Amino acid sequence: MDRTTMFERNLTLSTELARAIIDDPVLLEEIPEGATLILLPDDDPDVTQANLELGWIALKRGEDVYFRHVHHAAHAMPAR
């Protein structure tokens, strides 16, 4: 997957997450303050793999990382 496609897919996931948070602000409380948020879409294994790799790199640098599975139907944070 090229960087442009990866960027566009993650931008879409982030936008949809922002919309979900606007609809249900409690979702934001689930993300630890200061953590790097890594979204793992269930409908795109290439993006999931690439994002996992980015998350592991951040972990190795000592960053707090929060991995979040994203369901295809919602393309945002899943219901609790």
C-alpha positions as CSV (number, residue, x, y, z in Angstrom):
1,M,0.0,0.0,0.0
2,D,1.4,3.4,-0.9
3,R,1.7,6.2,1.6
4,T,-1.0,8.3,0.0
5,T,-3.6,5.5,0.1
6,M,-2.6,4.8,3.7
7,F,-2.9,8.5,4.6
8,E,-6.3,8.8,3.0
9,R,-7.6,5.7,4.7
10,N,-6.4,6.8,8.1
11,L,-7.8,10.3,7.5
12,T,-11.2,8.7,6.8
13,L,-11.0,6.6,9.9
14,S,-10.0,9.6,12.0
15,T,-12.9,11.8,10.6
16,E,-15.4,9.1,11.3
17,L,-14.0,8.7,14.8
18,A,-14.4,12.4,15.4
19,R,-18.0,12.2,14.3
20,A,-18.6,9.3,16.6
21,I,-17.1,11.3,19.5
22,I,-19.3,14.2,18.7
23,D,-22.3,11.9,18.9
24,D,-21.1,10.2,22.1
25,P,-18.4,12.2,24.0
26,V,-17.9,9.3,26.4
27,L,-15.9,7.6,23.7
28,L,-13.2,10.2,24.2
29,E,-12.9,9.3,27.8
30,E,-11.9,5.8,26.9
31,I,-8.7,7.0,25.2
32,P,-5.9,7.5,27.8
33,E,-4.7,11.1,28.0
34,G,-1.5,11.6,26.0
35,A,-1.7,8.2,24.3
36,T,-1.0,7.7,20.6
37,L,-4.3,6.3,19.1
38,I,-3.9,3.5,16.6
39,L,-7.0,2.5,14.7
40,L,-7.3,-1.0,13.5
41,P,-10.1,-1.4,10.9
42,D,-11.7,-4.8,10.6
43,D,-12.4,-4.4,6.9
44,D,-8.9,-3.5,5.7
45,P,-6.1,-5.9,6.6
46,D,-3.4,-3.9,4.9
47,V,-4.2,-0.8,6.9
48,T,-4.5,-2.8,10.1
49,Q,-1.1,-4.4,9.6
50,A,0.5,-1.1,8.7
51,N,-1.1,0.6,11.7
52,L,0.0,-2.2,14.0
53,E,3.6,-1.7,12.8
54,L,3.4,2.0,13.5
55,G,2.0,1.3,17.0
56,W,4.8,-1.1,17.8
57,I,7.3,1.5,16.6
58,A,5.7,4.1,19.0
59,L,5.8,1.6,21.8
60,K,9.5,0.9,21.3
61,R,10.1,4.7,21.5
62,G,8.4,4.6,24.9
63,E,5.1,6.2,23.9
64,D,1.8,5.2,25.5
65,V,-0.2,3.6,22.7
66,Y,-3.9,2.9,22.6
67,F,-5.0,0.4,20.0
68,R,-8.6,0.5,19.0
69,H,-10.5,-2.0,16.8
70,V,-12.8,-0.3,14.4
71,H,-15.9,-2.2,13.2
72,H,-16.7,-2.0,9.5
73,A,-20.3,-1.0,10.0
74,A,-19.5,2.0,12.1
75,H,-16.0,2.9,10.9
76,A,-15.7,4.6,14.2
77,M,-15.3,3.4,17.7
78,P,-17.4,0.4,18.4
79,A,-20.2,0.4,21.0
80,R,-19.2,-0.4,24.5
